[in-house]
Amino acid sequence: MERNIAESSGKCGIAISPSYPIKVGATNLRNPTTSSSSVPSLVESLTACDNYYTCSGSTTCCCMHERGNRCFAWGCCPLEGATCCKDHYSCCPFNYPICSVADDNCLMSKNSPLRVKASRRTPAIPNWVLSSSGGLKSSA
């Protein structure tokens, strides 16, 4: 923008009508008026992987460290209904369920040219963290 223009409307008429937000009414920043029904509950949006680990509700629990039939550490795939890949690191969306670990892709079907990039798992939240913060309630 050019400054010190002789015209009161400014160059190109940009200063004819100012545009800025106008505050209407008082706002109490110490006591916001947010109803509890409009704030989603953390507990309602959790998915239990097992008795020890939890993921957020819109994710899929996938085992990250497995010995035999037991999972010792869980991860969260950022997709609902995902396929957990055998590399214990990636996952695929439900509509591309075939993991191609070699090239880090997910296929729509075996030998299909249609593919998407595999997603990465993030570590699941240990339940003791949630119970100490009040996010998860024990039934005991």
N, C-alpha and C positions, 0 to 999 in steps of 0.2 A: 504494500500500500504506500502511496505517496503522501507525505505530510506537508503541512503548511500550504494548503491549497486555498486560493482566494474565495472560491465558491463555498457557500455555507452548506451546500448539499454534498460537498466532497467530489472527488473525481468519480465519474460514472454514476453519481447520485446515491452512493452507498450510505451516506449519512442522513438521508431524508427521513428515514424511519428506523430508529434504533430497535434492535431485537435482543432482548435479555429477559431472563425469567423474573417474574414478579412474585414475591412472597405474599400469600394471602393467609391471614390468621397466624396464631402463635404455634410454635413447635416446642414441645417439651422434650429435650434430648435426654434428660435423666429418667424419664418414665415413658418410653415409646408405647403407642397404643397398638401393639400387634397382638391380635387374638391368638390364643394358644392353638386353636383349631387350624389356623393357616400355616403354622410351623410344623413340618413333618417330624414325627418322633424318630429318634435314632434307632430305638428298639424295633420299631415297625419295619425299618428298611435294612434289616440284617438277615443273612442266610448262614445258618450254622453248618460248618463243614463236618465237624464232629463235636465231641464234648469239650475240645480244647481250642479250636480255631473257628473264626467267623469271617465272612466277607460281607460287603454291602449287598443289598437286595437285588440290584440290577447286574450282578456279576455271577460267574459260575465258579464253584470251588473245584480246583484241580490239585492233585497231589504233586508235590515238588520233591519229596524225599521218601522213597518207598523201599521197604525191605519185606520180601515175601508178599503177603496179602495186607500188610499194615502200612499205613501212611503216618510218617513221623513229622512232616511239615507240609502245610497246605499253602497254596497260592490262589490268588483271585484273578480270573480271566475277566477283562472288562466287557464281556459280552454275555447276554442271557442265553441259556440253552446251548452253550458252546461245546465243541469237541476238544477234549484235552489231548494234546499230542504226546507221543511216547518219549520225547526228549526232556520232559518234565520242566520245560521252559516256555513253550509256546502253546497257543490254542487257536481254534478256527471257529468262525461263525456257523450257526446251525445250518444255513443254506449252502455252505461250502465245507462239508464235514470231513473231507479227506485231507489229512496232514501230509504234506510233502516236506519233511524235515530237511532234506538235502538242499533244497533251494529256498527254504523259509516261506513257502506259499501254502495256500489252502485251495483245494480243487473242488469243483462242483460235483464231479464224479471221476472215477478212475480213468486215466488217460484223457481227461477233458482239457481243452485249451483254455477254458474259463477258470481263472484263478485270481485270488486276492492275497495280499500280504498277511502272514500270520501275526496275531497279536501276542504281546508279552504278558506273562503273569506277574503280578506283584505279590509280595508276601501277605498272607492272611493275618488278621489281627488276633493275637492270643486272647482268649476269653478273660484271663486274669486282668488284662489291661482295661477291658470294658467294665468288668465288675468293680474295679477300684475307682473308675471314673463315674460310676453310676449309670453307664449306658446299657448294661446287661444285668438283669436281676437273677439271682440264684433261686431255685425252687427249694433248696434245703434250708 
